[in-house]
Amino acid sequence: MKIDKDDVKQNDQVWHDRYGYGTVIRVQKGTCDVKFNESERILTFTEGGYSGDVKVLWWQPPIAFHPRKRVDYTHFLQIIDGLHKQLFGE
């Protein structure tokens, strides 16, 4: 099982868009079970970090960007892409 191209392993920390950080309890082919905070309940997610048809798991909180109406962000997005490639490679 992978989230964003990286293997998910037992005891990994993942971030859920509603529950925050949780710990991977078990990994099976195509699924992982995660326990969040003090909850006794364990939730199961599918390949890529999905719950149903919605991606909800990441390795850490994703960076939110709220574009404004009628503003061209093409140059900004090119800069971000270039920085990402410099820091992390292709």
N, C-alpha and C positions, 0 to 999 in steps of 0.2 A: 504494500500500500504506500502511496506517495501523496504528499501535499506539495503543490507547486514544485514538482520535479525532485523533491528530496524525500528519501525513505523515512517512514514513520517507524519509530522503535518504542518498545516498552519503556516507560518512565520519561519519555519526551514531554516537554511542556508545549502546549498548543494554546492558541488564543481563539475564543469563540466570540462572535459579534454581539452576543447577548449576555453570556455568563462570565466573560473575561478568561483568565488563564485556567487551564485544567491540566491534569496529568494523564497520559496515555497508560491505561491499565493493561490492555491486551491488543495485539495486532494479529489479524487473520488475513487471508487472501482477500483483498478488496474492501476490508472494513477495519475500523479501530474502535475500541471502547475507551471512553474518557470520563474521568471523575472530576467534577468541578468543586473547588473550595470545600466547604463543610458538608456538602450534599451527600446523602447516602446513595442516591440514584446514579447509575452509570448510563451514559448515553452512547449510542452507536452511530458512527458516521461512515460514509462510503468513500470510495476512491476519490481523491482530490479534495476532501474535506467538505463533503456535501451532506445535507440533511434533506432528503427528498430531492427536489430540483434546485435547491438554493445552496450556494457555497457559504459556509458559516465558519470554517476553521482556517486559520493562518498560523504561521510560526510566531508572529507578533502582530500587534495592531497595524492594519494597513494604513497607509497615509491617505487621508481624505483631501480631496481638492474640489472646491465648489466653484465651477466656472460661472462667470457673469454673462449676462445677455449682451450680444453684439461685441464681444471682445475677442480678438484673434489671439489665441494662445499657442499658435504653431511654433514660434521661436522658443517660448518657455518650455514646451514639451520636448523640443530638440535638445535644449540645454540639460534637462533632467535625464534624458536618454543617454547623452554623452557622459554625464557624471556617473550614472549607473554603470556604464561600460568601463569607465576608468577605475571605479572602485571594485567591481566584481567580475569584469571580463564579459564576454559575450553570453 
